[in-house]
Amino acid sequence: MANNKPIRVLQIIGLACGGGVESVIMNYYRHINRTKVQFDFIVHKNPYFAFVDEAKKLGGIVYEVTPYTDNIIKFTYEVYKIIKKGNYNFVHSNMNSLSVFSLMAAWLAGSEVRILHNHTTDNPVEGTRTRVKRVLRPFAKLFANKYLACSNLAAIWMYGRDAVNKGKVTIINNAIDLDKFAFSQEKRDKLRKKLGISDKFVVGHVGRFAQTKNHTFLIDVFNEVQKEKKNAILLLVGDGPLKEKINNKIVSLGLSEKVFLMGVRDDVADLYNAMDVLVFPSLYEGLGMVVVEAQVNGLPVIASKNVPK
């Protein structure tokens, strides 16, 4: 602390759409001593409102920059200007392989502590996306001087088994509030009645509509489930670039009355109570926070083999 003011750590999130990464960072932000350490955030323009609103209420500054998908040079330059103008000495990048650009900006701006935090792995099914991630991976490490990961699998993927074995990587377990996700029969009954699904077998999924989360396969699986179990419905919680494509598939299979697109929600912890099973068929995950949350709730989970234990 300097002049009795808290240390300000710049958290680089990128896309803030109510997903797992900002959920993890916010879990810590809510519980740290903010008189000693404060978080500020760099996110893409037009982020999820609830995230921005809460961050500001907790004392954080939220900077919106050009998405790297629009212009990677402009993104990097804008990050550099923010770090330089704000004199940020602590920069914590949560953009996995893409952290190369934000951490290079931090290095150029003179930040002494440059943290690379990996939250992911990959899958060859994603083709070009996977190839880009693997090409950028060694460069992301080049500009970092602190290595973090959310799981052993994510640590090995980003830094290599040798670095992990030598203790060069710190694995930060993604902590959650157990009380918040604890099962409640009262909430279950109330929510199922409110949603009109009291007599339904509720299959749930929480995740961004992106190829990683494997919604296409999920819809195919549910289509077979509902043929065998007539009262089955599917709740899809989240948003993302593939939402329209997935909705078209739902319509084409005649499942519109059985699949509910719930959008981005701030009551996901409560929604677990309304479900009978969570299906999580991701192509890959760094950890899979949704599964941890569901397990705290006591909700049965069916996950792909690509989700770490």
C-alpha positions in Angstrom: 0.0 0.0 0.0 1.2 3.5 -0.8 -0.1 6.6 1.0 -2.7 4.4 2.7 -4.3 3.6 -0.6 -4.9 0.0 -1.8 -2.7 -1.7 -4.3 -4.6 -1.7 -7.6 -4.3 -4.8 -9.7 -5.4 -4.6 -13.3 -7.4 -7.7 -14.3 -7.5 -8.2 -18.0 -10.6 -10.2 -18.8 -11.3 -9.6 -22.5 -14.8 -10.8 -23.3 -17.1 -10.3 -20.3 -20.3 -12.2 -21.0 -21.2 -13.8 -17.7 -18.8 -16.7 -18.2 -16.5 -18.7 -16.0 -13.4 -16.5 -16.0 -15.0 -13.3 -14.7 -17.0 -15.5 -12.3 -13.8 -16.8 -10.8 -12.2 -13.3 -10.6 -15.3 -11.8 -9.1 -15.5 -14.6 -6.5 -12.1 -13.5 -5.2 -12.9 -9.8 -5.6 -16.0 -10.0 -3.4 -14.0 -11.6 -0.5 -10.6 -9.9 -0.6 -9.8 -7.0 1.8 -10.5 -4.2 -0.7 -8.9 -1.6 1.7 -5.6 -3.3 0.9 -6.1 -4.6 -2.7 -8.4 -3.3 -5.4 -9.2 -4.8 -8.8 -9.6 -2.8 -11.9 -10.7 -4.4 -15.2 -10.1 -4.3 -18.9 -12.9 -5.8 -20.9 -14.1 -5.7 -24.5 -16.7 -3.0 -25.4 -20.3 -3.7 -24.6 -19.7 -6.2 -21.7 -22.3 -8.0 -19.6 -23.9 -5.1 -17.6 -24.3 -6.9 -14.3 -20.5 -7.6 -14.2 -19.7 -4.0 -14.8 -22.2 -2.7 -12.3 -21.0 -5.0 -9.5 -17.3 -4.2 -10.2 -17.9 -0.5 -9.9 -20.0 -0.9 -6.8 -17.0 -2.7 -5.2 -14.7 0.1 -6.1 -13.2 -1.1 -9.3 -12.6 0.9 -12.5 -13.8 -0.8 -15.7 -12.1 0.1 -19.0 -13.7 -0.9 -22.2 -11.4 -1.5 -25.2 -11.7 -2.6 -28.8 -12.1 -6.4 -29.0 -9.0 -8.2 -30.2 -11.3 -9.9 -32.8 -11.9 -6.5 -34.4 -8.4 -5.2 -34.4 -5.6 -6.8 -32.4 -3.2 -3.9 -32.8 -5.7 -1.4 -31.6 -6.6 -3.7 -28.7 -2.9 -4.0 -27.6 -2.3 -0.2 -28.0 -5.4 0.7 -25.9 -4.3 -1.8 -23.2 -0.8 -0.2 -23.2 -2.3 3.3 -22.8 -4.5 2.3 -19.9 -1.5 0.6 -18.1 0.8 3.6 -18.7 -1.7 6.3 -17.7 -2.8 4.4 -14.6 0.7 3.4 -13.6 -0.4 -0.2 -13.1 2.5 -2.1 -11.6 0.4 -5.3 -11.2 -1.2 -6.8 -14.3 -3.1 -10.0 -14.2 -4.1 -11.4 -17.6 -6.8 -14.0 -17.8 -6.9 -14.4 -21.6 -4.9 -17.6 -21.8 -2.7 -17.8 -25.0 -4.0 -14.4 -26.1 -2.4 -12.9 -23.0 0.7 -12.4 -25.2 -0.8 -9.1 -26.5 -1.9 -7.6 -23.1 1.3 -8.8 -21.3 3.5 -7.4 -24.1 1.7 -4.1 -23.5 2.3 -4.4 -19.8 6.0 -5.1 -20.4 6.3 -2.1 -22.7 4.5 0.1 -20.2 6.9 -1.0 -17.4 4.7 -3.1 -15.2 6.9 -5.1 -12.8 4.5 -7.9 -12.0 3.0 -9.5 -15.1 0.8 -12.5 -14.3 -0.3 -15.1 -16.9 -3.3 -17.0 -15.6 -4.3 -19.9 -17.8 -7.9 -21.1 -17.5 -8.1 -23.4 -20.5 -6.8 -26.3 -22.7 -7.7 -27.1 -26.3 -9.2 -29.6 -28.7 -8.1 -30.3 -32.3 -11.8 -30.3 -33.3 -11.7 -26.5 -33.1 -9.3 -26.4 -36.1 -7.9 -22.9 -36.7 -8.8 -21.7 -33.2 -6.7 -24.5 -31.7 -3.8 -23.9 -34.1 -3.7 -20.2 -33.2 -3.8 -20.9 -29.5 -0.8 -23.3 -29.8 1.2 -20.9 -31.9 0.6 -18.0 -29.4 1.2 -20.2 -26.3 5.0 -19.9 -26.0 4.8 -16.1 -26.6 2.3 -15.6 -23.8 4.8 -17.0 -21.4 7.6 -14.8 -22.9 6.2 -11.5 -21.4 5.0 -13.0 -18.1 7.0 -13.3 -14.9 4.4 -15.0 -12.7 2.6 -18.3 -13.9 -0.8 -19.3 -12.6 -3.3 -22.0 -13.7 -6.8 -23.1 -12.6 -5.9 -26.9 -12.6 -3.0 -29.2 -13.1 -4.2 -30.1 -16.6 -4.4 -26.4 -17.6 -1.0 -25.8 -16.0 0.6 -28.6 -18.1 -1.1 -27.5 -21.3 0.2 -23.9 -21.0 3.6 -24.2 -19.3 4.7 -27.8 -19.8 5.0 -30.7 -17.4 8.6 -29.9 -16.6 7.7 -26.4 -15.4 4.9 -27.8 -13.3 7.1 -30.5 -11.8 9.8 -27.9 -10.9 7.2 -25.8 -9.0 7.4 -22.8 -11.4 3.6 -22.7 -11.7 1.1 -21.9 -9.0 -2.2 -23.6 -9.2 -5.0 -21.5 -7.8 -8.1 -23.5 -6.9 -11.2 -21.7 -8.1 -12.9 -20.9 -4.8 -16.7 -20.6 -4.6 -19.2 -19.7 -1.8 -20.5 -23.0 -0.6 -23.6 -21.5 1.1 -24.6 -19.7 -2.1 -24.7 -23.0 -4.1 -26.1 -25.3 -1.3 -29.3 -27.2 -2.3 -32.6 -25.7 -1.1 -35.8 -27.6 -1.4 -37.7 -24.4 -0.9 -36.0 -22.7 -3.8 -36.5 -25.8 -6.0 -40.2 -25.9 -5.4 -40.6 -22.2 -5.9 -38.5 -22.0 -9.1 -40.1 -25.0 -10.7 -43.5 -23.6 -10.0 -42.6 -20.2 -11.3 -41.1 -21.7 -14.5 -44.1 -24.0 -15.0 -41.9 -27.2 -14.8 -43.0 -28.8 -11.6 -43.8 -32.1 -13.3 -40.9 -32.1 -15.7 -37.6 -34.0 -15.8 -35.2 -31.0 -16.1 -31.9 -31.4 -17.9 -29.7 -28.3 -17.4 -26.6 -26.7 -19.0 -24.8 -23.6 -18.1 -22.3 -22.2 -20.6 -21.5 -19.7 -23.3 -22.9 -20.5 -26.8 -19.5 -21.3 -28.3 -18.0 -24.3 -30.0 -16.1 -25.2 -26.9 -19.3 -26.0 -25.0 -20.5 -28.4 -27.6 -24.2 -27.3 -27.8 -24.8 -29.1 -31.1 -24.0 -32.4 -29.5 -26.0 -31.5 -26.4 -29.1 -30.9 -28.5 -28.7 -34.2 -30.3 -28.4 -36.0 -27.0 -31.4 -34.2 -25.6 -33.4 -35.1 -28.7 -32.9 -38.8 -27.9 -33.6 -38.3 -24.2 -37.0 -36.6 -24.8 -38.0 -39.5 -27.1 -37.6 -41.9 -24.2 -38.7 -39.5 -21.4 -41.7 -37.6 -22.6 -41.7 -35.0 -19.7 -38.0 -34.1 -20.3 -37.1 -30.4 -20.9 -33.8 -28.7 -21.4 -32.7 -25.4 -19.8 -29.9 -23.6 -21.6 -28.3 -20.8 -19.5 -26.0 -18.4 -21.3 -25.4 -16.4 -24.4 -22.8 -16.2 -27.2 -22.1 -16.1 -30.9 -23.6 -19.5 -31.7 -26.9 -18.9 -30.0 -28.9 -18.2 -33.2 -27.4 -21.3 -34.9 -28.3 -23.5 -31.9 -31.8 -22.1 -31.8 -32.2 -22.9 -35.5 -31.3 -26.5 -34.8 -33.8 -26.6 -31.9 -36.5 -25.4 -34.2 -35.6 -27.8 -37.0 -35.8 -30.7 -34.6 -39.2 -29.6 -33.4 -37.9 -29.0 -29.8 -39.0 -25.4 -29.3 -41.5 -26.3 -26.6 -39.0 -28.5 -24.7 -35.8 -26.4 -24.9 -35.8 -23.1 -22.9 -33.1 -20.5 -23.8 -32.7 -18.7 -20.4 -30.1 -16.2 -21.5 -27.4 -14.8 -19.1 -28.7 -15.0 -15.6 -27.6 -13.6 -12.2 -29.4 -16.4 -10.4 -27.6 -19.5 -11.7 -26.9 -20.7 -8.2 -30.7 -20.9 -7.7 -31.3 -22.5 -11.0 -29.3 -25.5 -10.1 -32.0 -26.3 -7.6 -34.6 -26.5 -10.3 -32.6 -29.1 -12.4 -32.6 -32.9 -12.1 -29.3 -33.4 -13.9 -26.6 -31.2 -15.4 -25.1 -32.2 -18.7 -21.7 -30.7 -19.6 -20.3 -32.1 -22.9 -17.5 -29.6 -23.4 -14.8 -30.3 -26.0 -12.3 -29.1 -23.4 -12.1 -27.1 -20.1 -9.4 -25.7 -18.0 -11.4 -26.8 -15.0 -15.2 -26.4 -15.5 -16.5 -24.2 -12.7 -20.1 -25.1 -13.6 -19.4 -28.7 -12.6 -17.9 -27.6 -9.3 -20.9 -25.4 -8.6 -23.4 -28.2 -9.5 -21.5 -30.7 -7.2 -21.7 -28.3 -4.3 -25.5 -28.2 -4.9 -25.6 -32.0 -5.0 -26.9 -32.0 -8.6 -25.9 -35.2 -10.6 -23.5 -34.3 -13.4 -22.8 -36.0 -16.7 -19.7 -34.6 -18.2 -17.5 -35.3 -21.2 -14.1 -37.1 -20.6 -12.4 -33.8 -21.6 -13.5 -32.1 -18.4 -10.8 -32.3 -15.7 -11.7 -34.2 -12.5 
